[in-house]
Amino acid sequence: QPLPPADWNAPQLRYRVQWRPLEQEGGPWAEATVGAPPLVVRDTPTFTPYEIRVQALNEAGKGPEPPRVVGYTGEDLPLAYPENVGVEILNSTSVRVSWSLGGSTRELRGHLRGFRVRDP
């Protein structure tokens, strides 16, 4: 969330945003300075964890050292698909559909929220 003007403490508030892949802990940070959110980072692998730091800057200097948080790059459609699909008829208007997930969690390319069931 952007800082409210009452907390700027000097003119020309900016944000120093730093990021690096979580697996490269201790490696160099990429960074950009922006006047306001959002900052869009492009050309990153799908659904990959990154360490992120955001620090406020103004004419008087830098704000306190920011904590590191973990965020993920964008999601995409899964490459994994359901296997061992089963259907149990419960009554004239309800069925129970079950499956196991094929492939690896890396092939999910995001948070699996479910599959869409269609009548062919």
Secondary structure, DSSP 8 states (H G I E B T S, - for coil): ----GGG-SSSS-EEEEEEEEGGGTTS--EEEEESSS-----S--TT-EEEEEEEEEETTEE-S----EEEE------S--EEEEEEEEEETTEEEEEEEE-S-GGGG-S----------
